[in-house]
Amino acid sequence: MTQGAYTNDDPADGWFPESVAAGYDGPGGANAPEVVTPVVDVLEDLADGAVLEFAVGTGRIAAPLAARGVPVSGIELSRAMAARIASKPGGDSVEVTIGDMTTTRVAGRFSLVYLVFNTINNVTTQDGQVDVFRNAAAHLRPGGLFVVEVGIPDLRRLPPGQDTVPFAIAPGGDSAGYVGFDQYDVVTQQFTSNHVTVSPDGTGKFRCIPFRYVWPAELDLMARIAGMSLKYRWADWDRSELTADSAQHVSVWEKNR
């Protein structure tokens, strides 16, 4: 089983080089219309002018939002991911800056900054996550909104002595088999997302990505440090109520006026 980089992968692209970007826009999953449309609906409703997406990726959300007439800019670390935005409907109007969302600044003030699909967890230190909030606040006009979509750590599934939670198992058969599991360190809040794919011929590929999980209350404190306060918190993009059984949350903070 291998974990090597492809020859056309650029180390500067971090965990999302060409070998990942090439398959990122596959059908279904996070790219399915029933997943994308509710996100775009809420962001369009919250926007009151230009918006900025942190970690814009391949434009999964930014392009359809721009196609609705919302002025969208983005910050993205991976050139391989960002290169795919312009080819999507609406993507040619998305202004992308290559850089790190913890520090990179773009010109202008925005009505809305958003960070979706668990990407706050890609920042693997608490200080770095605070910097994300500070950078969002720096781009917002007074009264502007910062939106984060992120999962709630699934630690209730961990019995004493266990540190691993599987989240997907797909038997192979005539196609590639897949196993996905998260491994947690409950002391440091570090965890890894592990992906094992086995082809029908028996060859395999293993990919391990580091993250830092963060609790809703911890995010609220980060927002307070950055001069923002909680405005909304939902269990999903349908704006349903957050409960003890919710697997994720969508939180909206307002920059203090």
C-alpha positions in Angstrom: 0.0 0.0 0.0 1.4 3.3 -1.0 1.3 6.9 0.3 3.6 8.6 -2.2 3.1 11.9 -4.0 2.5 12.1 -7.8 5.2 13.6 -9.9 3.1 16.6 -10.9 2.2 17.4 -7.2 3.5 20.7 -6.0 4.5 20.6 -2.3 3.3 24.2 -1.9 -0.3 22.9 -2.5 -0.2 21.2 0.9 -2.7 18.4 1.4 -4.6 19.3 -1.8 -2.1 18.9 -4.7 -2.9 18.0 -8.3 -3.5 14.3 -7.5 -6.3 15.3 -5.1 -7.6 18.2 -7.0 -8.0 16.1 -10.2 -10.7 14.0 -8.5 -12.2 16.5 -6.1 -15.1 17.5 -8.3 -16.4 13.9 -8.8 -20.2 13.4 -8.9 -22.2 13.0 -5.7 -21.0 13.5 -2.2 -20.2 17.1 -1.3 -20.7 18.1 -5.0 -24.3 16.8 -5.2 -26.9 19.5 -6.0 -28.9 18.6 -2.9 -25.8 19.4 -0.8 -24.5 22.5 -2.6 -27.9 24.3 -3.2 -28.9 24.7 0.5 -25.5 26.2 1.3 -25.7 28.6 -1.6 -29.2 29.5 -0.7 -28.3 30.5 2.9 -25.1 32.4 1.9 -27.0 34.3 -0.8 -29.6 35.3 1.8 -27.0 36.4 4.4 -24.9 38.4 1.9 -25.5 42.1 1.6 -22.8 42.9 -0.9 -19.4 41.3 -1.8 -18.5 38.1 0.0 -15.2 36.3 0.6 -14.7 32.5 0.9 -11.7 31.2 2.9 -10.3 28.0 1.4 -12.3 28.4 -1.8 -11.0 25.2 -3.2 -12.3 24.3 -6.7 -15.2 26.7 -6.4 -17.8 24.1 -5.3 -19.7 26.9 -3.4 -18.2 30.1 -4.8 -19.0 29.5 -8.5 -22.7 28.8 -8.1 -23.0 31.7 -5.6 -21.3 34.0 -8.1 -23.6 32.7 -10.9 -26.5 34.1 -8.8 -25.0 37.6 -9.1 -23.2 37.8 -5.7 -19.7 39.3 -6.0 -17.4 36.5 -4.7 -13.7 36.6 -3.9 -11.7 33.7 -2.5 -8.5 32.8 -0.7 -7.0 29.4 -1.5 -3.6 27.8 -0.6 -3.6 25.2 -3.4 -3.0 26.4 -6.9 -4.1 23.0 -8.2 -7.5 23.4 -6.6 -8.0 27.1 -7.5 -7.1 26.4 -11.2 -10.4 24.6 -11.6 -12.7 27.4 -10.5 -12.8 29.4 -13.8 -14.2 26.5 -15.8 -17.3 26.3 -13.8 -20.5 28.3 -14.4 -20.0 31.6 -12.6 -16.4 30.7 -11.7 -14.8 33.1 -14.2 -16.1 36.0 -12.1 -14.6 34.7 -8.8 -11.5 36.6 -7.9 -9.0 34.2 -6.2 -5.9 35.1 -4.2 -3.4 32.3 -3.5 -2.4 32.3 0.1 -3.0 31.1 3.7 -6.4 32.0 5.1 -4.8 32.7 8.5 -2.8 35.7 7.2 -3.6 36.5 3.6 -5.4 39.8 3.0 -7.3 40.9 0.0 -8.5 44.4 -0.9 -11.9 45.6 0.1 -14.4 45.1 2.9 -17.0 42.4 2.7 -20.5 41.8 4.0 -19.8 38.1 4.5 -16.8 35.8 5.0 -17.5 32.1 5.0 -15.6 28.9 5.6 -17.4 25.6 5.0 -17.0 21.8 4.9 -15.0 21.4 8.2 -12.1 23.4 6.8 -11.5 25.2 10.1 -10.2 21.8 11.3 -7.4 21.9 8.6 -5.8 24.6 10.8 -4.1 22.3 13.3 -3.3 24.7 16.1 -5.6 26.8 18.4 -3.5 29.9 17.7 -3.9 29.3 14.0 -7.7 28.9 14.3 -7.9 32.2 16.3 -5.9 33.8 13.4 -8.6 32.6 11.0 -11.2 34.5 13.0 -9.0 37.6 13.3 -8.4 37.5 9.5 -12.2 37.1 8.9 -12.9 40.1 11.1 -10.3 42.2 9.4 -12.0 41.6 6.0 -15.5 42.4 7.4 -17.2 45.7 7.5 -18.9 46.5 10.9 -22.0 44.3 11.2 -20.6 41.9 8.6 -21.0 38.1 9.2 -18.6 35.2 9.5 -20.0 31.8 8.7 -18.4 28.5 9.6 -19.7 25.0 8.9 -17.9 22.2 10.9 -18.6 18.9 12.4 -19.1 18.3 16.1 -16.4 15.9 17.5 -17.8 12.4 17.6 -16.2 11.5 20.9 -19.3 10.0 22.4 -18.6 7.0 20.2 -15.3 6.3 21.9 -15.3 3.8 24.8 -12.5 3.9 27.3 -9.2 3.0 25.6 -10.4 3.4 22.0 -9.2 6.3 19.8 -10.6 5.4 16.4 -14.1 6.0 14.8 -14.9 4.5 11.3 -17.1 6.8 9.2 -17.3 4.9 5.9 -16.8 1.4 4.6 -17.5 0.5 1.0 -16.8 -3.1 -0.1 -14.9 -3.4 -3.4 -16.2 -6.1 -5.6 -15.7 -5.0 -9.2 -14.8 -1.4 -8.1 -12.4 0.1 -5.6 -13.0 -0.6 -2.0 -12.8 2.1 0.6 -12.5 2.5 4.4 -12.4 5.8 6.2 -11.7 6.3 9.9 -10.8 9.2 12.2 -8.2 8.7 15.0 -8.5 11.1 17.9 -6.1 12.4 20.6 -8.5 13.7 23.2 -5.7 15.5 25.2 -4.4 17.7 22.3 -7.6 17.8 20.2 -5.6 16.6 17.3 -7.0 13.9 15.0 -6.3 12.4 11.7 -8.7 11.5 8.9 -7.5 8.3 7.3 -8.5 7.0 3.9 -7.8 3.6 2.5 -8.6 2.7 -1.1 -8.0 -0.8 -2.5 -8.4 -1.5 -6.2 -9.8 -4.7 -7.6 -6.3 -5.9 -8.5 -5.4 -5.7 -4.8 -3.2 -2.6 -4.9 -4.0 0.1 -2.3 -3.5 3.7 -1.5 -3.5 5.2 2.0 -4.0 8.9 2.7 -3.8 10.5 6.2 -4.7 14.1 6.8 -4.1 16.0 10.1 -6.8 18.1 11.7 -7.6 19.8 15.0 -11.2 19.5 16.2 -12.9 22.4 18.0 -16.0 22.8 20.1 -18.8 25.3 19.4 -18.1 27.1 22.7 -14.4 27.3 21.8 -15.3 28.9 18.5 -17.5 31.5 20.3 -14.5 32.5 22.4 -12.3 32.8 19.2 -15.0 35.0 17.7 -15.0 37.2 20.9 -11.2 37.5 20.7 -11.6 38.7 17.1 -14.4 41.2 18.0 -17.4 39.2 16.9 -20.4 37.7 18.7 -22.7 34.8 17.9 -25.8 35.7 15.8 -27.1 32.3 14.7 -26.3 28.6 15.2 -28.0 25.9 13.3 -27.6 22.1 13.0 -27.5 22.3 9.2 -28.0 24.6 6.3 -31.8 24.1 6.6 -31.5 26.3 9.7 -32.8 23.5 11.9 -32.2 23.6 15.7 -28.9 22.4 17.1 -29.4 19.5 19.6 -27.3 17.2 21.6 -27.5 14.7 18.8 -26.4 17.1 16.0 -23.4 15.9 14.0 -22.4 19.3 12.8 -23.3 23.0 13.2 -23.5 26.1 11.0 -22.6 29.1 13.1 -22.8 32.8 12.2 -20.9 35.5 14.1 -21.4 39.3 13.6 -18.6 41.7 13.6 -19.2 44.2 16.4 -20.5 47.6 15.2 
